[in-house]
Amino acid sequence: MSAFSASCSTIGTRATVIVAALVLSACAATNIQRAEQLGALGKAYGDAVSAAGDEAMASTVDFSLDELRKERKGGAFQTQVEREKAINSEIERLKKRQQLVAESDAQVAFLGEYFADLEQFAKQDVASSVETATGSLTDSINQLGLAIENNPEAKAKLSDAERTSIAKLAGLVARQVHGQALARILERDAAMIGTQLKLLSRVLATYAEWINARSDMEIKAFYRDNVVKPFAAAGDLPAGWDKDVRTYLRGASLSEQLSKAQAAGQRMERFWAGYLAGETSVAGMVADLKEVQKLLDAIAAYRKAKAAN
Amino acid sequence: MAAGSKKTTGTKRATATKPRIAAKRPAGTEQAKPTARGAKTMPASVKATRGARATPVAPPPVLAASGDEDDLMRLRESTKATFEKLHDIDPATLPENRREEYWRDRHIAREAWEQAENAAFVNLVEKQKQQLTAVSASNAKLAKDVQTTATILGVLDVVSASLGILASVIALLA
């Protein structure tokens, strides 16, 4: 009975250890995965904001120069002095904006370094390194034991199976320590990450607003001048009219999508609080970012195609 | 422009001046009422233009390095609305003698809008800069965490190597 009891106790203890190890391993894996995902997300977010800044700047320059040309042609500046003043102040404003975008980009890049390091640290294969190091350590212990006994026939203190188990257990502990370290980092930096993600979403929303406002105005004027007017006029339609209608439709569709990108920016602003509360997943945010990136590419292509025409 | 805000100042002249283009514009293309929230101060170039002609559009805002975020957003929206209304007008529908004036107004309105956009963005970039110390501190702490982990692994390697060397020495001595 007592032997059975002892055996049960041993089995129970082992089972508890195994369950505990499994739980610890799962917790560690979750923390490591969370940190890795967050690091990748932060980096992707920073990249998307920088790309949006480039597009916003390009769209601003195109729009301002186009407007300035029209104003000049329309007679907004009567004298040479007025024209000089107009171009100088335009260049000043554009330079100022370029400088602000560059400053913001630098901050975003600095934050990107944090997220890249976080991702790198999370990806670091601490367990394997510790397993290898512990394996070497047990080998050294065995060698040392053999050397001290000074007997070539002496058996190793630790068998191969024990050596492997020790190494694996050490790896598990290392993974757990790694996971805990990452969890501590995320907890410690939660406020900073939250603030930065909020700021990033505001910068992104600002860029989207710059692009959207200009695109809306251009599309409206294009519709009036290139689609409606030629059609409403008597006589034959100009040769490129169909093409202009298609250009308008494509631009109008992009303009609508830009509004969605602004909504995505607002969702991103609320992301961190939801993420900490366990209500939002990183996957949803990554999908939003991919959409924004695709949209930016489409807008850049449209702008270039329009400029080429 | 949101009414009722007590924080911004306005220009009395802007609100008192009747928009000249709007008076003779075809129905359905009314010009925006000049915004009172336009300027805290006016750049010299705009003052000169306005002094001569009493332009009805909002003057450009000063390039504020900081300011109340909501005010800056409202300023950006109101200057944008003013410019957009002018932009939506087809200049071809205006009488010939009003066109130059229209283009001047449109230029000033665009200038005001672009400066308001810049001012709002200055504010945001300033906020980013203010947070730089927090990011910097987190970067440093993270680097330390990475270093600590590397050190622990390094110590294990060193212990292992030392024991190996010790074993070789003992074997040699024996």
Chai-1 contact restraints between the chains, C-beta under 6 A:
chainA,res_idxA,chainB,res_idxB,connection_type,confidence,min_distance_angstrom,max_distance_angstrom,comment,restraint_id
A,E67,B,R110,contact,1.0,0.0,6.0,A-B,restraint_1
A,E71,B,W103,contact,1.0,0.0,6.0,A-B,restraint_2
A,E71,B,H107,contact,1.0,0.0,6.0,A-B,restraint_3
A,G74,B,W103,contact,1.0,0.0,6.0,A-B,restraint_4
A,G75,B,E100,contact,1.0,0.0,6.0,A-B,restraint_5
A,G75,B,W103,contact,1.0,0.0,6.0,A-B,restraint_6
A,A76,B,W103,contact,1.0,0.0,6.0,A-B,restraint_7
A,A76,B,R104,contact,1.0,0.0,6.0,A-B,restraint_8
A,A76,B,H107,contact,1.0,0.0,6.0,A-B,restraint_9
A,K85,B,S45,contact,1.0,0.0,6.0,A-B,restraint_10
A,R93,B,E114,contact,1.0,0.0,6.0,A-B,restraint_11
A,K96,B,N118,contact,1.0,0.0,6.0,A-B,restraint_12
A,R97,B,N118,contact,1.0,0.0,6.0,A-B,restraint_13
A,L100,B,F121,contact,1.0,0.0,6.0,A-B,restraint_14
A,L100,B,V125,contact,1.0,0.0,6.0,A-B,restraint_15
A,E103,B,V125,contact,1.0,0.0,6.0,A-B,restraint_16
A,S104,B,V125,contact,1.0,0.0,6.0,A-B,restraint_17
A,Q107,B,Q128,contact,1.0,0.0,6.0,A-B,restraint_18
A,F110,B,V135,contact,1.0,0.0,6.0,A-B,restraint_19
A,L111,B,V135,contact,1.0,0.0,6.0,A-B,restraint_20
A,Y114,B,S138,contact,1.0,0.0,6.0,A-B,restraint_21
A,Y114,B,N139,contact,1.0,0.0,6.0,A-B,restraint_22
A,D117,B,L142,contact,1.0,0.0,6.0,A-B,restraint_23
A,F121,B,V146,contact,1.0,0.0,6.0,A-B,restraint_24
A,S129,B,L153,contact,1.0,0.0,6.0,A-B,restraint_25
A,A133,B,L156,contact,1.0,0.0,6.0,A-B,restraint_26
A,A133,B,D157,contact,1.0,0.0,6.0,A-B,restraint_27
A,A133,B,S160,contact,1.0,0.0,6.0,A-B,restraint_28
A,S136,B,S160,contact,1.0,0.0,6.0,A-B,restraint_29
A,L137,B,S160,contact,1.0,0.0,6.0,A-B,restraint_30
A,S140,B,S160,contact,1.0,0.0,6.0,A-B,restraint_31
A,S140,B,L163,contact,1.0,0.0,6.0,A-B,restraint_32
A,S140,B,G164,contact,1.0,0.0,6.0,A-B,restraint_33
A,Q143,B,A167,contact,1.0,0.0,6.0,A-B,restraint_34
A,L144,B,L163,contact,1.0,0.0,6.0,A-B,restraint_35
A,L144,B,A167,contact,1.0,0.0,6.0,A-B,restraint_36
A,A147,B,A167,contact,1.0,0.0,6.0,A-B,restraint_37
A,A147,B,I170,contact,1.0,0.0,6.0,A-B,restraint_38
A,A147,B,A171,contact,1.0,0.0,6.0,A-B,restraint_39
A,N150,B,A174,contact,1.0,0.0,6.0,A-B,restraint_40
A,A181,B,D145,contact,1.0,0.0,6.0,A-B,restraint_41
A,D189,B,S138,contact,1.0,0.0,6.0,A-B,restraint_42
A,M192,B,A134,contact,1.0,0.0,6.0,A-B,restraint_43
A,M192,B,S138,contact,1.0,0.0,6.0,A-B,restraint_44
A,T195,B,Q131,contact,1.0,0.0,6.0,A-B,restraint_45
A,L199,B,Q128,contact,1.0,0.0,6.0,A-B,restraint_46
A,R202,B,L124,contact,1.0,0.0,6.0,A-B,restraint_47
A,T206,B,F121,contact,1.0,0.0,6.0,A-B,restraint_48
A,M217,B,H87,contact,1.0,0.0,6.0,A-B,restraint_49
